[in-house]
Amino acid sequence: MGDQEMTNRVWALTAMTYTLTNLPKGPGNRPLDFVREALREARDDSSIPGWVKSVHGGPVIDSAKKGLDKNTQAVYCTAEVKKYTEPIMEGVIDDSKIRRAAAYALSYGCGNCGEHAVIAFTFLMDHGVKPLDFMELFDNRPRHNFVVIGREVDSEPAKYGTWGENAVVCDPWDRNVYPAREYPVKTPFANCKIISMYRYG
C-alpha cells in the first residue's frame, strides 16, 4: 500500500466515523443493524445472568424488540429527511446541492445511503480532500450512493478497475472503507452500473 492510498484510507475512515457519529438515529433501511446492536447491549449487560443470555427468551427477545423499535423510528425519520434531500439531489448535482442535502440529514440525524454519502462528501470537501466522486449505483433505478477518494482523472467512472491504485471507496452506510480494487467483493450492489454524479477537485 502506497502513501497516497494510506492517506486516502485515513480520510475515508475519518469521514465515515464523522458521518456515523452525526447520524445517531441511523439508516431506516438496515433493520438488522438495530437488532444486532440491541442484542450486543443485552450480551454486555452484567445484570443479566449468563444462562439467560444463552437461551432464546426473556431479556434477549426484549432487546431484539427494542432494536426493531429503534429501526421503526429510523424509518420514519429517514422518510421525513428524504422529503427534503431527494428533490435537492435531482438533476445536475453540484457541491451546493450536496451541502444542502447534508445539512438536512445532519439536522434530522438520520438517512439512508444517499444522506450518508453527502455528509461524508461534504466533510471531505471541507477538509480539502480531492479528487472526490459522488457515486451512484444504478440498475433500473438508483440503488446506492457512496464516495470515491482519489479516482484518477483519466479513468472511467463506470469501470472501477481504471480508478487507479490510490482510489479508495468510502461507504458510511455500509460501514466500509476499502481500496477500489476490492470493489467487486466489498460492495453490496456488485451488479449495478456505476455513475459518477459529481466530481470535485
Buried (B, 14 or more C-beta within 10 A) or exposed (E): EEEBBEBBBEBBEBBBBBBBEBBEBBBBBBBEBBBEBBBEEBBEEEEBEEEEBEEEEEBBEEBBEBBBEBBEBBBEBBEBBBEBBEEBBEEEBEBEBBBBBBBBBBEBBBBBBBBBBBBBBBBBBEEEBEBBBBBBBBEEEBBBBBBBBBBBEEBEBEEBEBBBEBBBBBBBBBEBBBBBBEBEEBBBBEEBEBBBBBBBE
